[in-house]
Amino acid sequence: MFKNKKSILVVGFNTRPLVYSLYRAGFKVYTVDFFGDLDLYPYVEDYIIITKRTQIDYNNLKDNYKSYLIDFTFDLLEKYPNINYLLIGSGLDDSFIKRKLISEKINSLKNPLKELNNKFEILQKSRDILEIYQLLRENGYNIPLTKLLNESDLNDNKSNFPFILKKKQSSGGINIYKINNQEQFYLRLRIIKNQKQEQEWLVQEYIEGSNISCTVIANGIETNVISINQQIIGFGFLNAPEEYTYCGNIVPTNIIKKEMDTIKNLSIFLSNTLGLTGINGFDFVIRNNIPYLMEINPRIPGSIRVSEEYLTTNLLKLHIDSFFLNRWNSIKKSLTSIKKKRFCTKLIFFAPKDLSIDNINKINKLKHIHDKTEPLKKILKYEPVCTILFKDNTFINSYFGALKIVNRINKIIF
């Protein structure tokens, strides 16, 4: 079907959704992946799975895997020196030194491959949220009050509980804490000071509202919005391990036109100003009809497969095309010709207790299950079990259809 297939190396925390779409687009795919989900293997030529190669379990590795990600990327590049492209997914958003090492390695190759990622300098600018907020303030956008922890004083915050304490570099809802009182603040502050990390944390106004994300595609000059998505954050029925853990999306979201227009305009403004290329994501919270930017993800976001199901198109193919300026008009034409008729819900299910191999096998046999855990050993409480993708003709039917799958999983477990 596909002659003279191009090859691509995909690197990230969970590459399975990207690998799947790239395979369907006709690429020979190689990957360095953290999990090694069961439904990853049919779509790759070769792979290195971090948990398998290191023989370290999820909980002991999830915060310390980035150096392995780099080392194993180098291993595959040396093993397959003629790979055409490199795509980096989630997992290295703020690891600027490690990203630079990858670029240097690529430039040293006899046949340098093409990176399908934002340039190093653009990554740094996109992830400097204080500079981004300054830019937005100067251009008339609303932003949450935010400052460095070491510039803050407890007396400033006494009358402002609750507020958010978050690491400058965070993703997936990790290292974000809602502080409700002085006791919680002192406890968290003691931990941070013991780790000598005061410079790495922010104090931010608590914005209570609806969690929304915007997915865009850009060529470094021009930007088109792909979808605006409902974010599912820290949901108890999915057994989220932390209050702000990313748990999925519903695409598209149902918000009023004023909110949608602001999100579109802000996302396009930032994308064009920063010079983003490819598919990227912007996270918002809407309070009183006003969207507040929370974070820029200058890479393909976790909602990508949900957007693909909503649009019934292969967005990974468009992502690659966006790095070639002569293909931009074709991308725009492709997006405008899509007939958007359905909704799709993604839910990430975390283990409510330790799960047996028998539990895992039964869950993997259910319909609408993806990111299937290999049934090699038990899954511990709060570890990710699987992803649910459910599409239907309405927002409500899509969401409740996914919830029915959650109920079936719970019947297996309990």
Secondary structure by P-SEA (a helix, b strand, c coil): ccccbbbbbbbcccaaaaaaaaaaaccbbbbbcccccccccccccbbbbccccccccccccccccaaaaaaaaaaaaaacccccbbbbccccccaaaaaaaaaaaaaaccbbbbbccccaaaaaaaaaaaaaaaaaaaacccccccccccccccccccccccbbbbcccccccccbbbbccaaaaaaaaaaaaaacccccbbbbcccbbbbbbbbbcccccbbbbcbbbbbbccccccccccccccccccccccccaaaaaaaaaaaaaaaaaaccccccbbbbbbcccbbbbcccccccccaaaaaaaaacccaaaaaaaaacccaaaaaaaaaaaccccbbbbbbbbcccccccaaaaaaaaaccccccccccccccccccccbbbbbbcccaaaaaaaaaaaaaaaaaaac
